[in-house]
């Protein structure tokens, strides 16, 4: 047997071992009542998240969200109508989009503009602003 064939067989075996040890999606669906994407993994873990926090899913309708496919031997999720893809290992790690998308999402998390928040900020300003930290 040539060195090439031996290396190829070792690589295939290593890939099979890794695939067997990594959790993969065995089912995925959108639960409209709970407003969550629910992903069941091969190790028994269930991941549920609101589509509003995932890149490509924010603002999508129920029909679009319901057409989720499992891809790449369970390592990916795909929504054809939305042209959106998410990584299952990424979801398990709390990653719901690309690095730049996650940075922008995190930066906007506290920037909500609501009448209640604006009123609280005005009231706080009348009192002299944020209290100084003790220390």
C-alpha positions as CSV (number, residue, x, y, z in Angstrom):
1,X,0.0,0.0,0.0
2,X,1.4,3.4,-0.9
3,X,2.0,6.2,1.6
4,X,-0.7,8.3,-0.1
5,X,-3.3,5.5,0.4
6,X,-2.3,5.1,4.1
7,X,-2.5,8.8,4.8
8,X,-5.9,9.0,3.0
9,X,-7.3,6.1,5.1
10,X,-5.9,7.7,8.3
11,X,-7.6,11.0,7.4
12,X,-10.9,9.3,6.7
13,X,-10.8,7.4,10.0
14,X,-9.9,10.6,11.9
15,X,-12.8,12.4,10.2
16,X,-15.2,9.6,11.1
17,X,-14.1,9.7,14.8
18,X,-14.5,13.5,14.9
19,X,-18.0,13.3,13.3
20,X,-19.0,10.6,15.8
21,X,-17.9,12.7,18.8
22,X,-19.3,16.1,17.7
23,X,-23.0,16.7,18.4
24,X,-25.0,17.1,15.3
25,X,-28.6,18.3,14.5
26,X,-31.0,15.4,14.2
27,X,-34.1,17.6,13.9
28,X,-34.8,21.3,13.5
29,X,-38.1,23.2,13.4
30,X,-39.7,26.5,14.1
31,X,-42.2,26.6,16.9
32,X,-44.5,29.5,16.1
33,X,-46.3,29.4,19.4
34,X,-43.1,29.8,21.4
35,X,-41.5,31.9,18.6
36,X,-38.3,29.8,18.8
37,X,-36.2,27.8,16.5
38,X,-35.7,24.4,18.2
39,X,-32.8,22.2,17.3
40,X,-32.3,18.7,18.8
41,X,-28.8,17.4,18.8
42,X,-27.5,13.8,18.6
43,X,-26.3,14.0,22.2
44,X,-29.8,14.7,23.5
45,X,-29.2,18.5,24.0
46,X,-32.0,20.8,22.7
47,X,-31.1,24.4,21.6
48,X,-34.0,26.9,21.4
49,X,-33.5,30.5,20.3
50,X,-35.6,33.4,19.0
51,X,-35.0,34.0,15.3
52,X,-34.6,37.7,16.1
53,X,-31.1,37.1,17.5
54,X,-29.9,35.0,14.5
55,X,-28.3,36.5,11.4
56,X,-30.6,36.2,8.4
57,X,-33.7,35.2,10.4
58,X,-34.7,38.5,12.0
59,X,-38.0,39.8,10.6
60,X,-38.7,36.5,8.7
61,X,-42.3,35.2,8.6
62,X,-43.6,31.9,10.1
63,X,-43.7,30.2,6.7
64,X,-40.1,31.2,5.9
65,X,-38.8,30.1,9.3
66,X,-40.7,26.8,9.1
67,X,-38.7,25.6,6.1
68,X,-35.5,24.9,7.9
69,X,-33.2,22.1,6.5
70,X,-30.4,20.2,8.2
71,X,-27.3,20.3,6.1
72,X,-23.7,19.1,6.1
73,X,-24.4,15.8,8.0
74,X,-26.1,17.7,10.8
75,X,-23.5,20.4,11.2
76,X,-25.5,23.2,9.6
77,X,-29.0,24.6,9.3
78,X,-30.3,26.3,6.1
79,X,-33.3,28.4,5.2
80,X,-33.6,28.4,1.4
81,X,-36.2,31.2,1.2
82,X,-34.1,33.4,3.4
83,X,-30.7,32.4,2.0
84,X,-29.6,32.0,5.6
85,X,-27.2,29.4,7.1
86,X,-26.2,28.8,10.7
87,X,-23.6,26.5,12.1
88,X,-24.8,23.9,14.7
89,X,-21.5,24.0,16.6
90,X,-21.7,27.8,16.5
91,X,-25.2,27.7,17.9
92,X,-24.1,25.4,20.7
93,X,-21.4,27.9,21.5
94,X,-23.8,30.9,21.5
95,X,-22.8,32.2,18.1
96,X,-25.7,33.3,16.0
97,X,-24.0,34.9,13.0
98,X,-20.7,36.1,11.6
99,X,-18.2,38.0,13.8
100,X,-19.1,41.4,12.4
101,X,-22.8,40.6,12.7
102,X,-22.4,39.5,16.4
103,X,-20.4,42.6,17.2
104,X,-23.1,44.8,15.7
105,X,-25.9,42.9,17.4
106,X,-24.1,43.1,20.8
107,X,-23.5,46.8,20.4
108,X,-27.2,47.4,19.7
109,X,-28.5,45.2,22.5
110,X,-28.6,48.1,25.0
111,X,-29.5,50.8,22.5
112,X,-33.3,50.2,22.4
113,X,-35.2,53.4,22.1
114,X,-38.5,53.2,23.9
115,X,-40.7,55.9,25.4
116,X,-40.1,54.4,28.9
117,X,-36.3,54.3,28.5
118,X,-36.3,57.9,27.2
119,X,-38.5,59.1,30.2
120,X,-36.2,57.3,32.6
121,X,-33.1,58.9,31.1
122,X,-34.7,62.4,31.3
123,X,-35.7,61.8,34.9
124,X,-32.2,60.6,35.7
125,X,-30.7,63.7,34.0
126,X,-32.9,66.0,36.2
127,X,-31.4,64.3,39.2
128,X,-27.9,65.1,38.1
129,X,-27.2,62.0,35.9
130,X,-25.8,58.6,36.8
131,X,-24.6,58.3,40.4
132,X,-20.9,58.0,40.8
133,X,-19.5,54.5,41.6
134,X,-18.3,54.0,45.2
135,X,-14.8,52.9,45.3
